[in-house]
Amino acid sequence: MDQRELDDLLEFLLDPLVVRDEKLRATLRARWREWQLRHAEPARLPQRPDRVVLGIDVSASHGLDVVLLGVDLRPTKIANLRVDALERFISEHSPEAVAIDSPPAWARAGRSRVAERQLARLGVAAYAVPSDGLQTRFHAWMRVGFEAFLAAERAGYPRYVDGAAQHTALEVFPYGSAVAVAGYRPKLAKARERSDWRRGILAQAGVDISLLRTTDQVDAALAALTALRSLNGDRVAVGDPDEGVIVLPVAELPDGGWPLRAA
């Protein structure tokens, strides 16, 4: 089917005589557009350079959004994958490092890890990772992330703990990475504003953002940028290596955390 036929099919399924709620129809159309953006790989991707890194955004509802980023800061592959396809994807593309927007495991005890508590002291709020037995339905995406780390390990990329980042799988937090790159925390309340700000930080860092269509692709690209900078020595790991560290793309952390200011 071409695009027009797909759109006609959608409108047929959303016949007002069948789906009477206009708000529901509008929501389904929006979700349809999001699905098309997520699964349509750009046709103008540049030729892959010799070295690439892989950034992965994790979701329980729509799988993994992945961005292969070259050392020239241009995406060479943008895709949406099931987690059971990740091991093969990594093996086929052989990135220098893998960065995953998810914890690799539950906390050892309590309702959060050392990593989240250390980020909080820097002024950056991250989703708390509880210990096993304290999860809710919200934490389903973390289980997908655990599977992603296992897939990376099977492909030859063990979980990053410390030292060199080459051929490891790093836990990253795209918003935290954007704050670290920008050097400040933005005063933004709305999710859309925060997404646009992260996109802008990517552009300021030199990343070609023209082919990034969704917020999840932006976050995957931020993960990839974190991996690339980590390879070049700009990395700090916060947290306890025994339960998971979050890698930030800076050489050192600011005393007292990052300032809060208007974006």
C-alpha positions in Angstrom: 0.0 0.0 0.0 1.2 3.5 -0.7 0.7 6.4 1.8 -2.6 7.5 0.3 -4.1 4.0 0.5 -3.0 3.7 4.2 -4.6 7.0 5.0 -7.8 6.0 3.3 -7.8 2.8 5.3 -7.4 4.7 8.5 -10.3 7.0 7.7 -12.4 3.9 6.8 -11.7 2.3 10.1 -12.5 5.6 11.9 -15.9 6.0 10.2 -17.9 8.3 12.6 -20.7 5.7 12.5 -18.4 3.2 14.0 -16.1 5.4 16.2 -18.5 8.1 17.4 -16.2 9.8 19.9 -14.3 12.6 18.0 -11.7 12.9 20.7 -11.0 9.2 20.3 -10.7 9.6 16.6 -8.3 12.4 16.9 -6.2 10.4 19.4 -6.1 7.4 17.1 -5.1 9.6 14.1 -2.3 11.1 16.2 -1.1 7.7 17.3 -1.2 6.6 13.6 1.0 9.5 12.6 3.4 8.7 15.4 3.6 5.1 14.3 4.4 6.1 10.8 7.1 8.5 11.9 8.7 5.8 14.1 8.8 3.1 11.5 9.6 5.0 8.4 13.4 5.2 8.1 14.7 8.4 6.4 15.7 8.0 2.8 18.5 10.5 3.0 20.8 8.8 5.5 24.5 9.5 4.7 27.0 6.8 4.0 28.3 5.2 7.2 31.8 6.3 8.4 34.3 3.8 9.7 33.3 4.4 13.3 29.8 4.6 14.8 28.2 4.4 18.2 24.7 3.2 19.0 22.1 5.0 21.1 19.0 3.2 22.3 15.7 4.7 23.8 13.6 2.1 25.6 9.8 1.7 25.8 7.5 -1.0 27.0 4.8 -0.1 24.5 6.7 0.4 21.2 10.1 -1.3 21.6 13.5 0.3 21.0 14.2 3.4 19.0 17.8 3.2 17.9 20.2 5.7 16.3 23.6 4.8 14.9 25.7 8.0 15.0 28.9 8.5 13.1 32.0 10.3 14.4 31.0 13.1 12.0 27.8 13.5 14.2 25.5 12.4 11.4 23.0 9.6 12.0 23.6 6.7 9.6 20.8 4.4 10.8 17.5 5.2 12.5 15.2 2.4 13.3 12.6 0.9 15.6 13.3 -2.6 16.9 11.9 -5.3 19.0 14.2 -6.1 21.9 14.7 -9.6 20.6 16.2 -8.1 17.4 18.8 -6.0 19.2 21.6 -8.6 19.5 21.6 -9.2 15.8 21.4 -5.5 15.0 24.5 -4.8 17.2 26.4 -7.7 15.7 25.6 -6.5 12.2 26.7 -2.8 12.8 29.6 -3.3 15.2 29.4 0.0 17.0 32.3 1.3 19.1 30.0 1.5 22.1 26.3 1.1 23.0 24.4 3.5 25.2 21.0 2.5 26.6 18.5 4.8 28.2 17.6 2.4 31.0 19.0 0.9 34.1 20.5 -2.6 33.7 19.0 -4.1 36.9 17.0 -3.3 40.0 18.5 -1.5 43.0 20.1 -3.6 45.6 17.8 -2.3 48.3 15.1 0.4 48.9 13.2 2.5 46.4 16.1 4.1 44.5 19.8 3.6 43.6 22.9 5.5 44.5 22.9 6.8 40.9 19.5 8.6 41.1 20.4 10.1 44.5 23.7 11.4 43.3 22.0 13.0 40.2 19.4 14.6 42.5 22.3 16.3 44.4 23.4 17.7 41.1 19.8 19.1 40.6 18.9 16.5 38.0 15.8 14.3 38.7 15.7 10.8 37.2 13.2 8.0 37.6 14.0 6.0 40.7 14.9 2.4 40.2 13.5 0.3 43.1 14.7 -3.0 44.4 13.1 -6.2 43.3 9.6 -6.6 44.7 8.9 -2.9 44.9 8.0 -2.4 41.2 4.7 -1.1 39.8 3.3 -1.3 36.3 5.2 1.9 35.5 8.5 0.1 35.7 7.7 -2.3 32.8 9.9 -0.3 30.5 12.9 -1.0 32.8 12.4 -4.7 32.3 12.7 -4.1 28.6 15.9 -2.2 29.3 17.3 -5.1 31.3 16.7 -7.3 28.2 18.5 -4.7 26.1 21.6 -4.9 28.3 21.5 -8.7 28.1 21.3 -8.6 24.3 24.2 -6.2 24.2 26.2 -8.4 26.5 25.5 -11.4 24.2 26.7 -9.3 21.3 30.0 -8.7 23.1 29.3 -5.4 24.9 29.3 -6.0 28.7 27.8 -3.5 31.0 30.0 -0.5 31.6 31.4 -0.2 35.1 34.5 2.1 34.9 37.5 2.7 32.8 37.5 2.8 29.0 34.1 2.8 27.3 35.2 0.9 24.2 32.9 -2.0 23.3 30.8 -1.7 26.5 27.1 -1.0 27.1 26.6 2.3 29.0 23.6 3.3 31.0 22.7 6.8 30.1 20.0 9.4 30.9 19.3 11.6 27.9 18.0 14.6 29.8 21.0 14.4 32.2 23.3 14.2 29.2 21.6 17.3 27.6 22.1 19.2 30.9 25.7 18.2 31.1 26.4 19.3 27.5 24.5 22.5 27.9 26.0 23.3 31.3 22.7 24.3 32.9 19.2 23.0 33.8 16.4 24.7 31.8 13.3 26.3 33.4 10.8 24.4 31.3 7.6 22.9 32.6 6.0 21.3 29.5 7.1 18.0 28.1 7.1 19.4 24.5 9.3 22.3 25.6 11.8 20.0 27.2 11.8 17.8 24.1 12.5 20.8 21.9 15.2 22.0 24.2 17.0 18.6 24.1 16.8 18.7 20.3 18.3 22.2 20.4 21.2 21.0 22.6 21.9 18.2 20.1 22.1 20.8 17.3 24.4 23.0 19.3 26.7 20.1 19.9 27.0 19.6 16.2 24.6 16.7 15.7 22.6 16.6 12.4 19.1 16.6 13.8 17.3 17.0 10.4 16.3 13.3 10.3 15.2 12.9 13.9 11.4 12.8 13.7 10.3 11.9 17.3 11.2 12.7 20.8 12.4 9.1 21.3 14.7 9.4 18.3 16.1 12.6 19.9 16.8 10.8 23.1 18.4 7.9 21.3 20.7 10.4 19.5 21.5 12.0 22.9 22.4 8.5 24.1 24.6 8.0 21.1 26.3 11.4 21.6 27.0 10.4 25.2 28.7 7.2 24.0 30.8 9.1 21.5 32.0 11.6 24.0 32.7 8.9 26.5 35.0 7.2 23.9 36.8 10.5 23.6 37.4 10.7 27.4 34.5 13.0 28.3 32.7 10.8 30.8 31.8 10.7 34.5 30.0 7.8 36.0 27.6 8.4 38.9 26.3 5.6 41.1 27.4 2.3 42.6 29.2 0.0 40.1 27.6 -3.0 41.8 24.0 -1.9 40.9 24.6 0.4 37.9 26.2 3.7 37.0 24.8 6.4 34.8 27.4 7.9 32.4 27.4 11.7 31.7 29.3 13.1 28.8 31.5 15.5 30.7 35.1 15.3 32.0 34.1 16.4 35.5 31.0 17.4 37.5 30.3 20.9 38.6 30.6 21.7 42.3 27.0 22.1 43.6 25.4 20.9 40.4 24.2 22.7 37.3 22.5 26.1 37.6 18.8 26.5 36.8 18.1 29.2 34.2 15.8 30.1 31.4 16.4 28.1 28.2 
